[in-house]
Structures are given as structure tokens and as C-alpha cells.
């Protein structure tokens, strides 16, 4: 009887393990998801998750990322800029924050053509500025205007996604462009542009957040721990090996010259840390700013977000 019970127990364990082994994690990423792109290329995350019984399906998003986040259609999501993440909270998306990239305040900026008569943010009054609506650069623009004593009402914001913003900036149909890396680095290395303002001096810290579908986060904290640790290590590797990282990323970012990639990477911290609710003051400032600008439909209390905390490293 004892042997029979052992056999039954072993069979149940085997069946559970077999079912677990069939699970695939769906991960979304976008071109700015540097660490995800490197992990997809190397296969390192798959290797580390395999002992837990998981494989990985990768899904690239060039558009429609917000809809995917709100719907919870993948398990682990593309890292997103601080301002963008707030739209998921405004939509009551079923998401949990499990990692944050420390500030990279100079990785986005407001730029003008080098021969432009505009020499300060105050000079933008009455001018047309291209910006991606709801992006981190949108907050940078609002915050920089406020510091200069202006508001969005003092300029003409032209809401364009990054590629269209680049085209409008190149053909002169806008006077300035609020944009992030690597678009910013490309402009600086390949064109004659000037930076009017970036996020330094508390204008816009520019954190990035990593999110998981809450159902998945609650069911698989072991997967989040492996993912967090792997992202942390990959971020440290990028900063320690800038030239090698640039050689890998250049082709994956659309054949961007390695020197441009390296310039962009000098401005990103790639420092992956836990999300702590009591350290989200910048998020609350963005949330309040966006609500006042009617970019979000309701006021938000950022401390209401769901947070998963990794074990101490």
C-alpha cells in the first residue's frame, strides 16, 4: 500500500511538472527595450527559465503597445517610460510593477536646428514643437516650459510619433522636437542640431518601468525573480562593455552606427532596481501634470499601483 501511494504521488508530481514544462511566457518589447533586445538575442533568459519549466515567446510592438498593456495580453511587458506607464494605471490595467530603471535625465531632450534663432525654452513661445503625445518627452516639454514661465498654451504642440516627428523636424514644418534616445543621438551625430533643454536639474528624471500582468506576477514570483536578476546583470554588462553592446545593438536598432548607439547608451543608466512605492514622487508629479493638461482622464494616486519586490541580491 505504501509503495502504491508513492507511485501515485510520483505520478502526480510528474504530471504537474509536465504541465508546467509546457508553459510559455509571452514577452513584449519595442526598439527602445535595450535589455530585452539583448536578452532575446543571447537566449540567456530562456536558458535561465528552462529549469523552471518555461519557454519564451517574444512579441515586438512598434504600435499598439498601450492596448496590449491595458489588455494584459502578454505576461511580461516592454519597459516603458515613466509617463507612458501612467496611462496603464489610468486605464485600470491589471498590471504589477516589478522593476525600475534608475533615472536617465539626459536621454531625452528638446532640440532645434543649429541655425535656429531659438536659443532658450522661453524662445519657444508662439512656436510649433513636435512631441509624441503621452510620452516621457511630452512631460519633459511641459516641465521645461513651466520652468521657463510658459505652458502648452504658449506654444503649438504637434503630436507626432517619433518617425513622423523626425520627418517634420527635418523638413522645417516644426520649430523644435522633444525626443528621446536613440533618435536624439542620431540627430546629434548625423545632423546639425542644438539641445535647448534636457531633464537635468529636476526637470524630468526619466525613469523606465518593467511591468507584468498581475495574474502572472501573483502566480509566478519565481519567474519574476529570475527575470529581475537577469535584467539587472544585463544592465551592468551594457555599462561595462559599451563598445561590444553597441556593436550588437546597432543592427538590431535598424542599422544605427555603433558610435551613435554608444552615445545613446552613455545617457541611459540601465541600473535595474526594485520599485518602491515611497520613491515614486516623480511619478506623482507626472500624474498630476498630465491630469492638469487633460492628457489623462482622471487624477491618479501612484501609490495605488501593484508592486512586486525581489529578494535581496
Secondary structure, 3 states (H helix, E strand, C coil): CHHHHHHHHHHHHHHHHHHHHCEEEEEEECCCCHHHHHHHHHCHHHHHHHCCCEEEEEEECCCCHHHHHHHCCCCECCCEEHHHHHHHHHCCCCEEEEEEECCCCCCEEEEEECCCCCCCHHHHCCCEEEECCCCHHHHHHHHHHHHCCCCHHHCEEEECCHHHHHHHHHHCCCCEEEEECCHHHHHHHHCCEEEEEECCCCCCCCCEEEEEEHHHHHHCHHHHHHHHHHHHHHHHHHHHCHHHHHHHHHHHCCCCCHHHHHHHHHHCCCCEECCCHHHCHHHHHHHHHHHHCCCCCCCCCHHHCEECCCCCC
